């Protein structure tokens, strides 16, 4: 067993542990707010004072479902993109699950998610604090 392999293995374990811890914190955070019958605020906004790319997503979705397209766009300009990407991602994962393949998004879907989240984040800053 080489030193390099051990180092990569340790890095992978640490990365997975941190990701799992962050995911558990996210679930507990949201469950606590929902249990209090309140919409969970953005963790990034709450602790760092800046919006996350999906801040305003719920408000945007509600406005969109009411036909208030301009208001929906102002709350979160990429809401439709996120909805379409989410549906496409879930369909791709379901297809893999049915075929008993490893559940993983293709690089193009992953990069599309990354690009849309970065663009959405820039858009949140461009629209201003009143829509965070």
JOJOKA-V321688 format. One record per residue. PHI is phi in whole degrees, 0 to 359 (999 if undefined). Layout:
# JOJOKA-V321688
phi
PHI
PHI
This chain:
# JOJOKA-V321688
phi
999
277
298
298
296
298
295
296
297
296
299
298
295
295
300
295
295
295
297
295
299
296
294
297
301
301
296
295
305
292
297
297
292
294
298
275
60
229
286
295
284
296
297
298
293
294
263
248
79
236
283
268
300
259
304
88
299
295
299
297
297
297
298
298
293
270
84
270
294
294
297
301
298
293
292
201
299
254
304
298
298
297
297
297
296
298
299
296
297
295
296
296
292
297
301
294
296
298
277
57
259
296
278
207
282
293
304
294
292
299
292
295
300
301
296
294
292
294
296
298
294
298
295
299
293
294
286
102
301
298
252
278
